[in-house]
């Protein structure tokens, strides 16, 4: 994965839907990619991590993107459905029948 500076990553993330704090997200990605100690040390000194060895690299970026997408999908579900998922209870039969009918009409 090519190096991208903190401010460049922050501005790129600011344009994405659902990102409310691009600076915090950019810092999380940096800490995951370079390790907490290395990232915080460079940030405290005001240094760039260009040329630094990424501990986890692209795998981390893909995992963070996957988690973000899953979080956005969960955010669009009604509260009752989220509560059922957490409790592990199935949908009521009438609700499943309604979904089947709607799916057939599409």
C-alpha positions in Angstrom: 0.0 0.0 0.0 1.4 3.4 -1.0 2.2 5.9 1.7 -0.3 8.6 2.2 0.3 11.4 4.7 -2.0 12.0 7.7 -3.6 15.2 6.3 -4.1 13.7 2.8 -5.8 10.6 4.4 -7.9 12.9 6.6 -9.1 14.9 3.7 -9.8 11.8 1.6 -11.9 10.3 4.5 -13.8 13.5 5.0 -15.5 13.0 1.7 -16.8 9.6 2.6 -20.4 9.2 3.8 -20.8 8.2 7.4 -17.4 9.5 8.5 -18.1 12.0 11.3 -14.5 12.5 12.6 -12.0 11.9 9.8 -9.0 12.9 12.0 -9.8 10.2 14.5 -10.4 7.6 11.8 -7.1 8.5 10.1 -5.2 8.1 13.4 -6.9 4.7 14.0 -5.8 3.6 10.6 -2.2 4.9 11.2 -2.0 3.2 14.6 -3.2 -0.1 13.1 -0.9 0.1 10.1 2.3 1.2 11.9 1.7 0.1 15.5 0.6 2.3 18.4 4.1 3.0 19.7 5.6 4.0 16.3 2.7 6.1 15.3 2.4 8.0 18.6 6.2 8.6 18.6 6.2 10.1 15.2 3.1 12.2 15.9 4.6 13.6 19.1 7.8 14.5 17.2 5.8 15.9 14.2 7.6 13.5 11.9 6.4 11.7 8.8 6.2 7.9 8.6 7.1 7.9 4.9 9.6 5.1 4.4 8.7 3.5 7.8 8.0 -0.2 7.9 4.3 -0.9 8.1 3.6 -3.7 10.6 0.4 -4.9 9.0 0.0 -2.9 5.9 -2.9 -3.6 3.5 -4.5 -6.3 5.5 -5.3 -3.7 8.2 -6.7 -1.2 5.8 -9.1 -3.8 4.3 -10.2 -5.0 7.7 -11.0 -1.5 8.9 -12.9 -0.8 5.7 -14.9 -4.0 6.1 -15.8 -3.1 9.7 -16.8 0.4 8.7 -19.1 -1.0 6.0 -20.7 -3.4 8.4 -21.2 -0.7 10.9 -23.0 1.5 8.3 -25.2 -1.5 7.3 -26.2 -2.0 10.9 -27.0 1.7 11.3 -29.8 1.5 8.7 -31.7 -1.3 10.5 -34.7 -0.5 12.8 -34.0 -0.6 16.5 -36.3 -3.6 17.0 -34.4 -5.6 14.5 -31.1 -4.7 16.0 -32.4 -5.8 19.5 -33.5 -9.1 18.1 -30.1 -9.7 16.5 -28.4 -9.0 19.7 -30.7 -11.3 21.6 -30.5 -14.0 19.0 -34.2 -14.4 18.5 -35.7 -15.0 15.1 -38.2 -12.7 13.3 -41.9 -13.3 13.9 -43.6 -15.3 11.2 -45.8 -12.4 10.0 -42.7 -10.3 9.5 -40.9 -13.0 7.4 -44.1 -13.5 5.3 -44.2 -9.7 4.7 -40.6 -9.6 3.6 -41.2 -12.5 1.2 -44.2 -10.7 -0.4 -42.2 -7.5 -0.8 -39.3 -9.5 -2.3 -41.6 -11.1 -4.9 -43.1 -7.7 -5.9 -39.6 -6.3 -6.7 
